[in-house]
Amino acid sequence: MIRKLAAWFEPERNFLAAWLGLAFLLRLAFALKTGAAGLSPDAYDWVNTAWSVATGQGFGGSWRPPGYAFYLAGIFLVFGKSVMIAKAANAALGAATVWAVYLAARDLFTPRSARIAAALLSFYPYLIAYSGDLLSETFLTFILAVSVLAIVRAGLRPSWKTAAAAGAAMGLTALTKSTVLPFFLLACAWIWWRSGSFRAGFLAGVFTLLTIAPWTLRNYYHYDKSYVMPVNTPWYSLYGGACDEAMVPESLPELDSPPTDAMFAPAIPKDWDYVSKLPLPERDKYCKEKALSWIKNNPEKFRTLLWGRFKHFWHLYPVMAWPWQKRAALFTSGVYIPLCALGFVAGWRRWRDTSLLLALLASYTAVHLFFTVTLRYRVPIDPYVIIMAALALDLAMNKLRPAPGAAAKDQKS
């Protein structure tokens, strides 16, 4: 038995080393090609916030969550304000993401599904491109992958240690992007349901809250004990996505070039400058009232917005990009998304496991429909689209040539 396990593990280790190495080198090569310049406008904001933290000047306001800014600040604290070191760290995170996704897919499904997912994710164009920028997507994709892996292990092997690890990972991910919080509520329920242990699901939720709590207290005292905000506030963004001007982005035509700032200028509410300068508690109150009032008074427009954003979020390629970028997307995400849908259908016998990924894709999509949508916001959940695409391919290959142990796993599921 030991020899058989060793014989299996050796090629598996070689496979992982090859694909993790490829993932790292592709991302590092892109980072070197783009150099220290060419950062997105949002990236400069992240860099400035991180540098402020690293030099002891403080985080400032609470519109953005702290996770990525503190990660970037840690790099700057050790290496100085180096864009290239941060991009190299992104390349390493990209490879680590492939590893975490591989382990989650192997635990949920089969080693062959995991290998296919790792291979597809290694050269996924979106993740390579964002590793060459200093936006939060690369870090968020990594920390979400760690969370999903920890959730899977808590559900399959419940204990206080796996539940605590899942909760801590979920909390850190929420501190990076608070829109994942609805999924984490579902994840705690999934851990309980999958493991049969209420204690495991409950502990995961408790450790999630404990991880978030210090930042919640920071916000409470930062605003003189007058304002409770668990991570960051959604109302400012909701107002930008629930007004007449928000209809503009979803009505723009397809172009064979990237969008310009002038194209999105009409999408900015007319009182945006006034709103932006308000103290946060006042701004939140104003934005909440305006957004909810608009939704109540314009139900048809709001439904049109939701449908347009859903199509935008799951579009097979960016509607405003260079033709080569559209082709790259069509040959990757344009294939993986339909295969993902097939994976859910073909893998119905594994619904106890696939339900976790379905909950992630559905809840993450639903939350983002209330705000301005870009394909960039979908990228952190694309690895789970790829896992389900890999499952579809695995099941198809199994019809032709069953993988070792596949039939037994099907019966177990």
Order of alpha helices (4+ residues) and beta strands (2+ residues): alpha-alpha-alpha-alpha-alpha-alpha-alpha-alpha-alpha-alpha-alpha-alpha-alpha-alpha-alpha-alpha-alpha-alpha-alpha-alpha
